[in-house]
Amino acid sequence: MEKTAVIILNWNGAQMLRTYLPSVIAHTKSAEIIVADNGSTDDSLEVLRKEFPSVKTIVLNTNYGFAEGYNKAIEQVDSEYVVLLNSDVEVTEGWLIPLLDYLEAHSEVAAVQPKIRAWRERDRFEHAGAAGGYLSWLGYPYCRGRRFGRVEQDHGQYDTIAEIDWTTGACMCARTSVYKECGGLDAAFFAHMEEIDLCWRMRNKGWKLACVPQSVVYHLGGGSLSYDNPRKTFLNFRNNLLMIYKNRRFPWIVLTLRLFLDYAAAVMFLVTGKKGSAKAVLDARKEYKRMRKNYK
């Protein structure tokens, strides 16, 4: 059994596997590479069998979503460390070594991430994780190298290792025992912000998180839903509210302010012609109210 398992969750991504999996195979040493297939209906499994026979496959019987799909896969893994790696990530030579070395040297750290650059604009940070994630006091996530929709060019300005609030799910290297101890990703989230919620739970239990920019990967991003897709807007707004409700002490001041800010966002979407996104914000608030009774 390898000490580290790199798990790629796949759903109908045969072409993604052909594009990005070769780099993972070429540059990942002393770790088991696993593709967890999330109930694909395309030829993903055939592609894996014929073109990537060295890669272990976990076959899930339906699409459980990002969160529960990873939980189901990690249930079947006994390695000390587990890497959650998006199927649209290209890794670089030696990418895994700095991440594992840092975890080995810092027993108080539960999870780390690399520096993440954009696959298409390779001198820029990528939106999903950039050089490590933080949360504003209102619960809005941002990153070193990205605020809201604006990403910076990478000039080495964030090449220091830094303690962060959350690691991106595009490439998260975590202690398997801590992942399981903290309950894994919240399946009710389905997708989006589930890794931030998990990281918040880790920090509430006293664990630390870090970005180790000596490791670099390239992320395509938007592989499942585009950034302006109303479904993505719905999941981001709903899950962000649930995350605050679950993890923040005395959340009501923030949630009251967010009520006004969310309605303001809906109005902004409406006046800019994005009716679907405006409706998604309102639907997200309704769903949040319905779901929050399921949490302490």
N, C-alpha and C positions, 0 to 999 in steps of 0.2 A: 504494500500500500504506500502510495506517495504521500509526503507530508502536506502537499498542497493540491487542491482540486480547482481547476479553472472551469467554471460552468457557463456555457453560452445557452441562453434560452432562445429557442427558435419557433417561429410560427409562420408557416408559408413563406419562408425566406430562402428558398433554394439558391437564388442568385446571390443573395447576401453571403451565404456560406461559401459560394465559389469565389467571391471577391475578397472576403476578409479572413476566412479561416486559414488559408495558406500562411499568412503572416504569423498567426498564433502558433501554428505547428512549427514553423521555422525558428521562431524566437523564444519558445517556451521550453526551458530545460528543467528537468527534475520536478515536473508537476504533471498530474493527470489532466488531460483535456477531455471534457465531457460536453456533449450537446444534449440538452434536455428539449425534446420536441413537444411542443404545447398543442398537440392535437392537429397537426398540419394536414391539409387536404391537397397540397401540391406534391411534387416529387422529392421533397426534402429528404425523406428517409432513404429513398433510392440513391440520391446523390451522395449521402453520407456513406452508404454501404459500398458503392462502386468507386467513388473518388477519394474518400477519406477513411479507409478501412482501419487506420490506427487510432481513430477517435472513438471513444466510448459513447454510446448513445443510451439515454434514458427516454423511454417512450411514455408520454402521458396521454391518457385516453380522450382528453378534451382540452379546449383552450381555457385554462384557469386564470388567464391574465398574467401580467408581469409578476405581481406580488405572490399569489398562491402558486404560480408555476415554479418560481424559485424555491418556495417553501417545500413543495413536493419533491423537487430534485435534491435539495440539501438534506432532507430526511434520509436519503439513501447514501449519504456521504459520511465517512468517518475520518476524513483528513483533519489535521490540526488547523489548517487555514483553508478558507474558501474564497475564491475570487468570483464575483458576479460581473460578467463581461458581456456587454451588449453585442449583438450579432453584427453590428455595423461599425465595429472598432478595429482599426489596424494597429497592431502593436509594433514596437521597435526592438532592436537587438538589446537583450539584457533588461528588458522592461520590468520583469518580475523581481529581480535581485534586490534593488533598493527598497522595495515595499516590504519584502520579507525580512531583510536585514533590520529595518527599523522596528518592525513588530518584535523581532527576536531581542532587540536591545532595550525595548521599552515595554515592560510588562503591564504598565498602566493604560496602554493604548489598545482599544478594541478593534479599530479599523483605520485604514489609510486609503488614499487615492493618489494616482499619479497626476502630473500636469496633463491637461487634455487640450489639444489643439484641434482646430477644424480640419476635416479631411479635404474639403474643397479649397479652403483658403489657409494653407498650411503654416503661414506665418502669424495667424490669429488664434486666439483662444476660442474654444468651443462653448456654446451657450450652456450646455447641460451641467458642466462641472468646473470648467476653466482651471483655476489653480487653488481650488478649495472653497467650500460653501460656508456662508454665514446666514444668520437670521436677524432682521431688524426687530425692534421691540414690538412692532405691530404684527410680526409673524411673516413678513415677506422675505423670501429667500433671495440672496444675491451671492456673488462670488468675487474672489480676487480675479480681476480681469474681465468681469462682466457685471453691469448694473442694469436691471430691467432688460431691454433688448439690445443694448449697446455692448459690443465686445471690443477688446483692445488688441492691438498687435502685441506679440510676445517679443519684447526686447531684453528678456532676462530679468525684468523688474520684480518677478515673483519667484525667483529661483532659490529662495530660502525655505527650509522646512518650517511649516507653521501649524500651530494648533488651530483647528477649525470647528465649526458647529455641526457640519454634516459633510459626508462624502457622497459623491454622485453614484447613482446606481448604474451609470454607464461603465464604471470600472471601480468596484469596491473590493478591497482585499481585507477580509475580516477573520477574527478568531471564530472558528466554527462553534465552539462551546458558548461564546458570548452571543452569537447570532441566535442560537437556539434558546439560551437562557432568557433572552429578552423577548422571545416570542416570534422572532422572524418578522417578515414584512406583513403588514396588516392586509389580509385577503380582501376585506371589505373595500379597500381603496381601489382595487383592481389594477390601476396603473396611475402614475404621476404622484410625486411627493411621498410615496411610500418609503423610500430610503431616508428622507429627511425625518419622517416620523420615527423610524427605527433608530436613527442616530440620536434623536432627542431622548428616546427611552434609554439608550445606552448611557448618555450623559447624565440622565436623572439617577442612574444607578452608580454613578461615580467614575465611569470610564471616560477616557479621552480619545480624540480623533485627530488625525493629522493629514496634511498634504505633503507628499514627498516628491518634489518636482524634478529630482534626478531621474525619475522614471517618466517617460513621455509616451503617450499614445495619441492616435488621431481618430476622431469620432465624426461620422457622417451627420448624425442627428436628424430628428424628424422622420425617422425611417418608418414608424407606424402611423403617426398622425402629424400633419403639418402644424406649424406653430400657431396659425390663425384658424385652425379647425374648431368649430363650436363644441365638438365632443371633448377636445383637449381643454378648452376653456372651462367647460362644465367640471371636468375631473380636477383641474387645478384649483378652482375656487372652492368646490365642495371639500376636497381633501385637505386643503389648507385650513379651513375652518375646523374640521374634525381634529386635525393635528394640534391646533391651539387648544381646543377644548380638552383633549386628552392629556396634554403634557405640561401645560403652563399652570403654575400655581395662581390661584385667584384670576381666572381668565376673563372675567366678565367685563372689566373696563376695556380691555383690548377688543373683545367681541362686540361690544356696543359701538365702539369707534369703527370697527370693520363693517358694521351694518350700514353706516352712512357712506363709507368709502366704496363698498361693493355696489350700492345703488348708483353712486357717482360713476363708477366704471361702466355699469349697464347703460347709463345715459350717454356716456362717451362713445360706446360701441354703436348706439342707436344713431347718434348724429353723424357718425362717420360711415353710415351705411351698412354696418355689420349687424343686421337684425338677428341673425342666428346666434352670434356671440352674446348679444344683449339678453336674449331669451335664455341662453345657457347660464348666465350669471344668476338670473332669477330662479331658474330651476335648481341650480346648485344650492342656493340658500334654502329652498324648500326641502331638498333632500337631506341637507345637513341637519335641519330641525328634526326630521323624521329619524335619522340615524343616531343622533347623539344620545338618545336614551339607552343605546346598547353599550355605552361606555361609562366608566366611573367619572 
